[in-house]
Amino acid sequence: MELKPYKKLTGLDFELSKTVQYTEEFLAQLTSLNFLVGNLIEISVTTTATSFEHKIGKTPVGWIIFDKNTNSNVWRTAWDDRSITLQASLASTIKVWVF
């Protein structure tokens, strides 16, 4: 999921303008947290390293498994600005957040 840019409001009175400014500052802090800006993908991993498109537009800094249907270990063997390559100890379907 890609965060949409914050739309700046103009022509506001002073108090509302300050509220908008504080909101912008708060949102800037949130979007600077790497793990909040990413993409959730559901994929099938196997015992052979397989590459998957992550669609985050940059080389990831991390990934988190949110769900898997087997008791398997999953590890990364490579990644770049377009894909992540994962391998598992058992064939599994997983949901992984790439950020």
C-alpha positions in Angstrom: 0.0 0.0 0.0 1.4 3.4 -1.0 0.7 6.4 1.2 -0.8 9.2 -0.7 0.8 12.7 -0.3 -0.8 15.0 2.3 -2.9 17.6 0.6 -2.1 21.1 2.0 -5.0 23.3 2.7 -4.7 27.1 2.1 -6.7 30.2 2.9 -7.4 29.2 6.6 -7.6 31.4 9.7 -4.7 31.4 12.1 -5.9 28.8 14.5 -6.9 26.3 11.8 -3.7 27.0 10.0 -1.7 26.1 13.1 -3.7 22.9 13.5 -2.9 22.0 9.9 0.8 22.7 10.5 0.9 20.5 13.6 -0.9 17.7 11.6 1.6 18.0 8.8 4.5 17.7 11.3 3.0 14.7 12.9 2.3 12.9 9.6 5.9 13.7 8.5 7.1 11.8 11.6 5.0 8.8 10.8 6.0 8.6 7.1 9.7 8.8 8.2 9.3 5.4 10.0 10.6 2.9 7.4 8.4 0.0 8.5 5.1 2.0 8.0 5.8 2.6 4.3 5.7 -0.8 2.5 3.7 -3.4 0.7 1.9 -6.5 2.0 2.2 -9.4 -0.4 0.8 -12.9 -0.2 3.2 -15.4 -1.9 4.0 -19.1 -2.0 7.6 -19.9 -1.0 9.4 -23.2 -1.5 12.6 -24.8 -0.6 14.1 -23.2 -3.7 15.0 -19.5 -3.6 12.2 -17.7 -5.5 12.1 -14.0 -6.4 8.9 -11.9 -5.9 8.2 -8.3 -7.0 7.6 -6.2 -3.9 6.5 -2.9 -5.6 7.9 -0.5 -3.0 10.1 1.3 -5.5 13.4 1.0 -3.5 15.7 -1.5 -2.0 13.9 -2.7 1.2 15.3 -2.2 4.6 13.3 -5.1 6.1 10.4 -7.5 6.0 8.0 -9.1 8.5 6.0 -12.3 8.1 2.4 -11.7 9.2 1.0 -15.1 8.5 2.2 -18.5 7.2 0.4 -21.8 6.8 3.2 -24.1 7.9 5.8 -24.3 10.7 8.7 -23.4 8.4 11.6 -21.1 8.6 11.7 -18.4 5.9 14.8 -16.4 5.0 15.9 -13.8 2.4 18.6 -14.7 0.0 18.6 -11.4 -2.0 16.7 -8.2 -2.6 16.9 -5.1 -4.8 14.7 -2.1 -5.7 12.3 -4.4 -7.6 12.2 -7.8 -5.9 12.9 -9.9 -2.8 14.1 -13.4 -3.0 12.9 -15.8 -0.3 13.4 -19.4 0.5 11.7 -21.7 3.1 12.4 -24.9 5.0 9.0 -26.2 3.9 6.7 -25.0 1.1 4.4 -22.3 2.6 2.0 -19.6 1.7 3.0 -16.5 3.6 1.9 -12.9 4.0 4.9 -10.7 4.2 5.2 -6.9 4.7 8.2 -5.6 2.8 9.4 -2.1 3.8 
